[in-house]
Amino acid sequence: MPQRIAHLLSVFFHPIFVPLFALFLIFHSDTYLAYHSSPEARRMLYIIVFILTVAMPGLSTYILVKNQMVSNITLPEKRDRTAPYLITAFYYALLYYLLRRIPHIPPPLLSMVLGAICTLVLSTIINFRFRLSAHTAGISGIIGIYAALSGSAVLLPERWVICSLILLAGIIGTARLLLNAHRPHEIYLGAAVGFLSEYVFIRYQIFL
Protein backbone atom coordinates (compact mmCIF):
# COMPACT_ATOMS: atom_id res chain seq x y z
CA MET A 1 0.00 0.00 0.00
CA PRO A 2 1.56 3.35 -1.06
CA GLN A 3 1.96 5.88 1.73
CA ARG A 4 -0.24 8.37 -0.13
CA ILE A 5 -3.16 5.92 -0.03
CA ALA A 6 -2.42 5.14 3.63
CA HIS A 7 -2.56 8.86 4.39
CA LEU A 8 -5.86 9.29 2.53
CA LEU A 9 -7.36 6.36 4.43
CA SER A 10 -6.21 7.86 7.72
CA VAL A 11 -7.90 11.17 6.86
CA PHE A 12 -11.15 9.73 5.49
CA PHE A 13 -11.56 7.26 8.37
CA HIS A 14 -10.41 9.67 11.05
CA PRO A 15 -12.02 8.82 14.42
CA ILE A 16 -13.83 12.16 14.44
CA PHE A 17 -16.14 10.86 11.71
CA VAL A 18 -16.95 7.55 13.42
CA PRO A 19 -20.28 8.64 15.01
CA LEU A 20 -21.60 9.77 11.63
CA PHE A 21 -20.46 6.52 10.00
CA ALA A 22 -22.11 4.52 12.78
CA LEU A 23 -25.35 6.47 12.47
CA PHE A 24 -25.37 5.98 8.70
CA LEU A 25 -24.85 2.24 9.14
CA ILE A 26 -27.70 1.97 11.65
CA PHE A 27 -30.15 3.94 9.51
CA HIS A 28 -29.29 1.90 6.41
CA SER A 29 -29.52 -1.53 8.03
CA ASP A 30 -32.46 -3.86 8.60
CA THR A 31 -33.32 -2.56 12.06
CA TYR A 32 -36.31 -1.00 13.80
CA LEU A 33 -34.13 2.05 14.46
CA ALA A 34 -34.30 2.73 10.74
CA TYR A 35 -37.98 1.89 10.25
CA HIS A 36 -39.32 3.82 13.26
CA SER A 37 -37.68 7.18 12.57
CA SER A 38 -38.94 9.77 10.13
CA PRO A 39 -36.66 11.42 7.56
CA GLU A 40 -36.95 14.68 9.50
CA ALA A 41 -35.89 12.99 12.75
CA ARG A 42 -32.92 11.36 11.04
CA ARG A 43 -31.86 14.65 9.48
CA MET A 44 -32.02 16.43 12.82
CA LEU A 45 -30.05 13.66 14.49
CA TYR A 46 -27.35 13.85 11.81
CA ILE A 47 -27.07 17.60 12.36
CA ILE A 48 -26.81 17.30 16.14
CA VAL A 49 -24.24 14.51 15.90
CA PHE A 50 -22.20 16.42 13.32
CA ILE A 51 -22.09 19.58 15.45
CA LEU A 52 -21.15 17.86 18.71
CA THR A 53 -18.84 15.10 17.46
CA VAL A 54 -17.20 16.64 14.40
CA ALA A 55 -17.49 20.43 14.26
CA MET A 56 -16.99 21.33 17.93
CA PRO A 57 -14.20 18.82 18.74
CA GLY A 58 -12.44 19.78 15.49
CA LEU A 59 -12.70 23.48 16.23
CA SER A 60 -11.55 22.98 19.82
CA THR A 61 -8.50 21.01 18.70
CA TYR A 62 -7.68 23.71 16.14
CA ILE A 63 -7.84 26.35 18.89
CA LEU A 64 -5.49 24.24 21.03
CA VAL A 65 -3.04 24.06 18.12
CA LYS A 66 -3.22 27.81 17.45
CA ASN A 67 -2.51 28.48 21.12
CA GLN A 68 0.41 26.02 21.02
CA MET A 69 -1.20 23.77 23.64
CA VAL A 70 -0.78 20.79 21.30
CA SER A 71 1.91 20.46 18.64
CA ASN A 72 -0.16 19.41 15.64
CA ILE A 73 -3.75 18.82 14.54
CA THR A 74 -2.91 15.12 14.01
CA LEU A 75 -1.93 14.76 17.72
CA PRO A 76 1.30 12.86 17.00
CA GLU A 77 2.56 12.78 20.61
CA LYS A 78 1.03 11.24 23.71
CA ARG A 79 1.10 14.57 25.54
CA ASP A 80 -0.95 16.14 22.74
CA ARG A 81 -3.91 13.84 23.20
CA THR A 82 -5.12 14.31 26.76
CA ALA A 83 -6.83 17.70 26.35
CA PRO A 84 -8.49 16.96 22.97
CA TYR A 85 -9.74 13.57 24.20
CA LEU A 86 -11.26 15.05 27.35
CA ILE A 87 -12.81 17.96 25.45
CA THR A 88 -14.30 15.52 22.95
CA ALA A 89 -15.65 13.40 25.81
CA PHE A 90 -17.35 16.54 27.16
CA TYR A 91 -19.08 17.13 23.80
CA TYR A 92 -20.17 13.50 23.71
CA ALA A 93 -21.59 13.90 27.21
CA LEU A 94 -23.49 16.97 26.00
CA LEU A 95 -24.78 14.91 23.06
CA TYR A 96 -25.98 12.25 25.49
CA TYR A 97 -27.69 14.90 27.61
CA LEU A 98 -29.57 16.24 24.59
CA LEU A 99 -30.55 12.80 23.27
CA ARG A 100 -31.77 11.74 26.71
CA ARG A 101 -34.36 14.51 26.56
CA ILE A 102 -35.81 13.42 23.24
CA PRO A 103 -39.04 11.48 23.87
CA HIS A 104 -38.88 7.79 22.97
CA ILE A 105 -35.23 7.91 21.92
CA PRO A 106 -34.12 4.30 21.19
CA PRO A 107 -31.96 2.97 24.07
CA PRO A 108 -29.29 1.55 21.71
CA LEU A 109 -28.47 5.08 20.55
CA LEU A 110 -27.94 6.19 24.15
CA SER A 111 -25.78 3.15 24.84
CA MET A 112 -23.78 3.88 21.69
CA VAL A 113 -22.91 7.38 22.91
CA LEU A 114 -21.95 6.09 26.36
CA GLY A 115 -19.78 3.45 24.71
CA ALA A 116 -18.00 6.18 22.79
CA ILE A 117 -17.45 8.16 26.00
CA CYS A 118 -16.04 5.03 27.62
CA THR A 119 -13.67 4.60 24.66
CA LEU A 120 -12.46 8.18 25.02
CA VAL A 121 -11.93 7.91 28.77
CA LEU A 122 -10.07 4.60 28.49
CA SER A 123 -7.99 5.97 25.62
CA THR A 124 -7.04 8.99 27.75
CA ILE A 125 -5.95 6.76 30.64
CA ILE A 126 -4.06 4.28 28.46
CA ASN A 127 -2.45 7.17 26.60
CA PHE A 128 -0.28 7.92 29.62
CA ARG A 129 1.60 4.71 28.84
CA PHE A 130 0.80 3.73 25.24
CA ARG A 131 -0.16 5.86 22.23
CA LEU A 132 -3.28 3.82 21.55
CA SER A 133 -4.54 3.92 17.94
CA ALA A 134 -7.69 6.03 17.87
CA HIS A 135 -8.24 5.01 14.25
CA THR A 136 -8.57 1.31 15.03
CA ALA A 137 -10.55 2.13 18.18
CA GLY A 138 -13.02 4.02 16.01
CA ILE A 139 -13.54 1.44 13.27
CA SER A 140 -13.60 -1.40 15.81
CA GLY A 141 -16.22 0.53 17.75
CA ILE A 142 -18.44 0.40 14.67
CA ILE A 143 -17.87 -3.37 14.50
CA GLY A 144 -18.83 -3.59 18.18
CA ILE A 145 -22.01 -1.60 17.53
CA TYR A 146 -23.03 -3.84 14.63
CA ALA A 147 -22.21 -7.03 16.53
CA ALA A 148 -24.09 -5.91 19.65
CA LEU A 149 -27.18 -4.86 17.73
CA SER A 150 -27.11 -8.21 15.92
CA GLY A 151 -26.75 -10.12 19.19
CA SER A 152 -29.61 -8.16 20.74
CA ALA A 153 -31.93 -9.02 17.83
CA VAL A 154 -32.28 -5.29 17.15
CA LEU A 155 -30.64 -5.70 13.77
CA LEU A 156 -30.83 -8.45 11.18
CA PRO A 157 -27.14 -9.07 10.47
CA GLU A 158 -25.73 -9.34 6.98
CA ARG A 159 -22.54 -11.34 6.61
CA TRP A 160 -21.08 -9.12 3.90
CA VAL A 161 -21.39 -6.06 6.16
CA ILE A 162 -19.52 -7.53 9.12
CA CYS A 163 -16.88 -9.04 6.80
CA SER A 164 -16.43 -5.68 5.08
CA LEU A 165 -16.06 -3.88 8.42
CA ILE A 166 -13.46 -6.37 9.64
CA LEU A 167 -11.54 -6.07 6.36
CA LEU A 168 -11.72 -2.28 6.60
CA ALA A 169 -10.38 -2.40 10.16
CA GLY A 170 -7.43 -4.45 8.94
CA ILE A 171 -6.75 -2.02 6.09
CA ILE A 172 -6.88 0.99 8.41
CA GLY A 173 -4.60 -0.70 10.93
CA THR A 174 -2.14 -1.53 8.14
CA ALA A 175 -2.24 2.07 6.90
CA ARG A 176 -1.38 3.37 10.36
CA LEU A 177 1.56 0.95 10.58
CA LEU A 178 2.86 1.97 7.13
CA LEU A 179 2.76 5.62 8.19
CA ASN A 180 4.76 4.71 11.30
CA ALA A 181 2.00 6.30 13.35
CA HIS A 182 1.76 3.33 15.71
CA ARG A 183 3.34 0.06 16.72
CA PRO A 184 1.43 -3.22 16.36
CA HIS A 185 0.43 -3.50 20.03
CA GLU A 186 -1.06 0.02 19.91
CA ILE A 187 -3.15 -1.01 16.89
CA TYR A 188 -4.45 -4.12 18.68
CA LEU A 189 -5.06 -2.24 21.92
CA GLY A 190 -7.11 0.40 20.12
CA ALA A 191 -9.17 -2.28 18.39
CA ALA A 192 -9.87 -4.06 21.70
CA VAL A 193 -10.88 -0.86 23.54
CA GLY A 194 -13.13 0.37 20.74
CA PHE A 195 -14.88 -2.94 20.17
CA LEU A 196 -15.43 -3.90 23.81
CA SER A 197 -16.63 -0.47 24.92
CA GLU A 198 -19.38 -0.30 22.31
CA TYR A 199 -20.28 -3.99 22.43
CA VAL A 200 -20.69 -4.14 26.21
CA PHE A 201 -22.71 -0.92 26.52
CA ILE A 202 -25.09 -1.80 23.67
CA ARG A 203 -25.37 -5.55 24.19
CA TYR A 204 -26.30 -5.12 27.86
CA GLN A 205 -28.32 -1.92 27.28
CA ILE A 206 -26.31 0.23 29.65
CA PHE A 207 -27.57 3.80 29.76
CA LEU A 208 -28.43 6.33 32.44
C-alpha positions in Angstrom: 0.0 0.0 0.0 1.6 3.4 -1.1 2.0 5.9 1.7 -0.2 8.4 -0.1 -3.2 5.9 0.0 -2.4 5.1 3.6 -2.6 8.9 4.4 -5.9 9.3 2.5 -7.4 6.4 4.4 -6.2 7.9 7.7 -7.9 11.2 6.9 -11.2 9.7 5.5 -11.6 7.3 8.4 -10.4 9.7 11.1 -12.0 8.8 14.4 -13.8 12.2 14.4 -16.1 10.9 11.7 -17.0 7.6 13.4 -20.3 8.6 15.0 -21.6 9.8 11.6 -20.5 6.5 10.0 -22.1 4.5 12.8 -25.4 6.5 12.5 -25.4 6.0 8.7 -24.8 2.2 9.1 -27.7 2.0 11.6 -30.1 3.9 9.5 -29.3 1.9 6.4 -29.5 -1.5 8.0 -32.5 -3.9 8.6 -33.3 -2.6 12.1 -36.3 -1.0 13.8 -34.1 2.0 14.5 -34.3 2.7 10.7 -38.0 1.9 10.3 -39.3 3.8 13.3 -37.7 7.2 12.6 -38.9 9.8 10.1 -36.7 11.4 7.6 -36.9 14.7 9.5 -35.9 13.0 12.8 -32.9 11.4 11.0 -31.9 14.6 9.5 -32.0 16.4 12.8 -30.0 13.7 14.5 -27.4 13.8 11.8 -27.1 17.6 12.4 -26.8 17.3 16.1 -24.2 14.5 15.9 -22.2 16.4 13.3 -22.1 19.6 15.4 -21.2 17.9 18.7 -18.8 15.1 17.5 -17.2 16.6 14.4 -17.5 20.4 14.3 -17.0 21.3 17.9 -14.2 18.8 18.7 -12.4 19.8 15.5 -12.7 23.5 16.2 -11.5 23.0 19.8 -8.5 21.0 18.7 -7.7 23.7 16.1 -7.8 26.3 18.9 -5.5 24.2 21.0 -3.0 24.1 18.1 -3.2 27.8 17.5 -2.5 28.5 21.1 0.4 26.0 21.0 -1.2 23.8 23.6 -0.8 20.8 21.3 1.9 20.5 18.6 -0.2 19.4 15.6 -3.8 18.8 14.5 -2.9 15.1 14.0 -1.9 14.8 17.7 1.3 12.9 17.0 2.6 12.8 20.6 1.0 11.2 23.7 1.1 14.6 25.5 -0.9 16.1 22.7 -3.9 13.8 23.2 -5.1 14.3 26.8 -6.8 17.7 26.3 -8.5 17.0 23.0 -9.7 13.6 24.2 -11.3 15.1 27.4 -12.8 18.0 25.4 -14.3 15.5 23.0 -15.6 13.4 25.8 -17.4 16.5 27.2 -19.1 17.1 23.8 -20.2 13.5 23.7 -21.6 13.9 27.2 -23.5 17.0 26.0 -24.8 14.9 23.1 -26.0 12.2 25.5 -27.7 14.9 27.6 -29.6 16.2 24.6 -30.5 12.8 23.3 -31.8 11.7 26.7 -34.4 14.5 26.6 -35.8 13.4 23.2 -39.0 11.5 23.9 -38.9 7.8 23.0 -35.2 7.9 21.9 -34.1 4.3 21.2 -32.0 3.0 24.1 -29.3 1.6 21.7 -28.5 5.1 20.6 -27.9 6.2 24.2 -25.8 3.1 24.8 -23.8 3.9 21.7 -22.9 7.4 22.9 -21.9 6.1 26.4 -19.8 3.4 24.7 -18.0 6.2 22.8 -17.5 8.2 26.0 -16.0 5.0 27.6 -13.7 4.6 24.7 -12.5 8.2 25.0 -11.9 7.9 28.8 -10.1 4.6 28.5 -8.0 6.0 25.6 -7.0 9.0 27.7 -5.9 6.8 30.6 -4.1 4.3 28.5 -2.5 7.2 26.6 -0.3 7.9 29.6 1.6 4.7 28.8 0.8 3.7 25.2 -0.2 5.9 22.2 -3.3 3.8 21.6 -4.5 3.9 17.9 -7.7 6.0 17.9 -8.2 5.0 14.2 -8.6 1.3 15.0 -10.6 2.1 18.2 -13.0 4.0 16.0 -13.5 1.4 13.3 -13.6 -1.4 15.8 -16.2 0.5 17.8 -18.4 0.4 14.7 -17.9 -3.4 14.5 -18.8 -3.6 18.2 -22.0 -1.6 17.5 -23.0 -3.8 14.6 -22.2 -7.0 16.5 -24.1 -5.9 19.7 -27.2 -4.9 17.7 -27.1 -8.2 15.9 -26.8 -10.1 19.2 -29.6 -8.2 20.7 -31.9 -9.0 17.8 -32.3 -5.3 17.1 -30.6 -5.7 13.8 -30.8 -8.4 11.2 -27.1 -9.1 10.5 -25.7 -9.3 7.0 -22.5 -11.3 6.6 -21.1 -9.1 3.9 -21.4 -6.1 6.2 -19.5 -7.5 9.1 -16.9 -9.0 6.8 -16.4 -5.7 5.1 -16.1 -3.9 8.4 -13.5 -6.4 9.6 -11.5 -6.1 6.4 -11.7 -2.3 6.6 -10.4 -2.4 10.2 -7.4 -4.5 8.9 -6.8 -2.0 6.1 -6.9 1.0 8.4 -4.6 -0.7 10.9 -2.1 -1.5 8.1 -2.2 2.1 6.9 -1.4 3.4 10.4 1.6 1.0 10.6 2.9 2.0 7.1 2.8 5.6 8.2 4.8 4.7 11.3 2.0 6.3 13.3 1.8 3.3 15.7 3.3 0.1 16.7 1.4 -3.2 16.4 0.4 -3.5 20.0 -1.1 0.0 19.9 -3.1 -1.0 16.9 -4.5 -4.1 18.7 -5.1 -2.2 21.9 -7.1 0.4 20.1 -9.2 -2.3 18.4 -9.9 -4.1 21.7 -10.9 -0.9 23.5 -13.1 0.4 20.7 -14.9 -2.9 20.2 -15.4 -3.9 23.8 -16.6 -0.5 24.9 -19.4 -0.3 22.3 -20.3 -4.0 22.4 -20.7 -4.1 26.2 -22.7 -0.9 26.5 -25.1 -1.8 23.7 -25.4 -5.5 24.2 -26.3 -5.1 27.9 -28.3 -1.9 27.3 -26.3 0.2 29.6 -27.6 3.8 29.8 -28.4 6.3 32.4 
